[in-house]
């Protein structure tokens, strides 16, 4: 149930960001998009990570992403960090979203484990791949839970595993 609520909240935020573009009062859609993100509390990736790490007293790991993105933002919530990589040439295209939170249990909570495929990463950590109308991969490393999402993907399951293996 938690997965569904997290997914829908993310979905609502995405539509809210896209819907607010008109309210930024500019003819430049990229500038308007950036203003909307800023007004919604998004900051640079590094600032969001630093804020979250200081608040939660954890070290956040960032993956190597084999997809070209040219704008990165993040937002630190109370117990969660959301990072988004955008391609500003196609704002509504396939964005890479990474959600991070402290792992309170030793079990992934971002996605439905009963509908996910369990895989073992190169460092022996269990990861979970979920594929529906979107693709997700989640795992826990150093008491931090990571879950990244793509709405649609040219990546295969192996591509998602490769990304997980770069969290070093």
C-alpha positions in Angstrom: 0.0 0.0 0.0 2.9 2.4 0.8 4.2 1.8 -2.7 1.0 2.9 -4.3 0.8 6.1 -2.2 4.5 7.0 -3.0 3.9 6.3 -6.6 0.7 8.4 -6.8 2.3 11.3 -4.9 5.2 11.3 -7.3 2.8 11.1 -10.2 0.8 14.1 -8.9 4.0 16.1 -8.3 5.0 15.4 -11.9 1.7 16.6 -13.3 1.7 19.6 -10.9 5.2 20.6 -12.1 4.1 20.3 -15.7 0.8 22.1 -15.1 2.4 25.0 -13.4 4.6 25.8 -16.4 2.1 28.3 -17.7 2.0 30.2 -14.4 5.7 31.1 -14.6 4.9 33.9 -17.0 7.6 33.5 -19.6 7.7 32.5 -23.2 10.7 30.3 -22.6 9.4 26.8 -21.7 12.8 25.7 -20.2 13.1 28.8 -18.0 9.5 28.4 -17.0 10.1 24.8 -16.1 13.1 25.7 -14.0 11.2 28.4 -12.2 8.3 26.0 -11.5 10.8 23.5 -10.0 12.4 26.2 -7.9 9.0 27.4 -6.6 8.2 23.8 -5.7 11.2 23.7 -3.5 13.7 21.9 -5.8 17.3 22.9 -5.6 20.6 21.8 -7.2 21.4 18.1 -6.8 24.4 18.8 -4.6 22.5 21.2 -2.3 19.6 18.7 -1.8 22.1 15.9 -1.1 24.1 18.0 1.4 20.9 19.1 3.2 19.6 15.6 3.5 22.9 14.1 4.6 23.3 16.7 7.3 19.7 16.2 8.5 19.7 12.4 8.4 23.4 11.8 9.3 23.9 9.4 6.4 26.1 9.4 3.3 24.1 9.3 0.0 25.5 7.4 -3.0 24.7 8.6 -6.5 24.9 6.2 -9.5 26.4 6.5 -12.9 23.4 6.9 -15.3 24.0 5.7 -18.9 21.4 8.1 -20.2 22.0 11.7 -21.2 20.5 14.2 -18.8 21.4 17.9 -18.7 19.5 19.2 -15.7 19.6 17.7 -12.2 17.5 18.8 -9.1 16.6 17.5 -5.8 14.4 18.1 -2.8 14.9 17.0 0.8 11.7 16.1 2.6 11.3 15.2 6.2 12.6 11.6 5.9 13.2 11.3 2.2 15.3 12.7 -0.6 14.0 12.9 -4.2 16.5 13.5 -7.0 15.5 14.0 -10.6 17.6 14.0 -13.8 15.9 15.8 -16.7 16.7 16.2 -20.4 15.7 19.8 -21.0 15.4 19.1 -24.7 12.4 17.0 -24.0 11.1 18.0 -20.5 8.2 15.6 -20.4 10.3 12.6 -21.6 11.7 9.8 -19.7 13.2 11.4 -16.5 15.4 9.4 -14.1 14.0 9.7 -10.5 15.9 8.5 -7.5 14.2 8.3 -4.1 16.3 7.8 -1.0 15.4 7.3 2.6 16.8 5.7 5.8 16.1 1.9 5.8 14.2 1.4 9.0 13.8 -2.3 8.3 16.0 -4.7 6.4 13.4 -4.9 3.7 12.8 -2.7 0.7 9.6 -0.6 1.1 9.5 1.5 -2.1 8.0 -1.2 -4.3 5.9 -4.4 -4.0 8.3 -7.2 -3.3 5.7 -9.8 -4.2 5.5 -8.4 -7.7 9.3 -7.8 -8.1 12.1 -9.9 -9.3 14.9 -10.4 -6.8 18.4 -10.1 -8.1 21.8 -10.2 -6.4 24.2 -7.2 -7.1 27.9 -7.7 -7.6 28.6 -6.8 -3.9 26.1 -9.4 -2.8 23.3 -7.0 -1.9 19.7 -8.0 -2.8 18.0 -5.8 -5.3 14.5 -5.8 -6.7 13.4 -5.1 -10.2 9.8 -4.1 -10.9 8.3 -3.7 -14.3 4.8 -2.5 -15.1 3.9 0.8 -17.0 7.2 2.1 -15.5 10.4 0.4 -14.4 11.8 0.5 -10.8 14.8 -0.9 -9.1 15.3 -0.8 -5.3 17.9 -2.0 -2.8 19.3 -1.2 0.6 23.0 -0.3 1.1 24.6 0.9 4.4 21.2 1.3 6.0 19.9 3.6 3.2 17.1 2.5 0.8 17.5 3.5 -2.8 14.8 3.3 -5.5 15.1 4.6 -9.0 12.4 4.9 -11.6 12.0 5.4 -15.3 8.5 5.8 -16.8 9.5 3.9 -19.9 12.9 2.5 -20.6 15.2 1.5 -23.3 17.2 -0.1 -20.5 16.8 -3.8 -19.9 16.7 -5.4 -16.5 20.4 -5.9 -16.9 20.8 -2.1 -17.5 19.0 -1.4 -14.2 21.3 -3.9 -12.4 24.3 -2.1 -14.0 23.1 1.2 -12.6 22.7 -0.4 -9.1 26.2 -1.7 -9.3 27.6 1.8 -9.7 26.3 3.0 -6.3 29.9 3.0 -4.8 
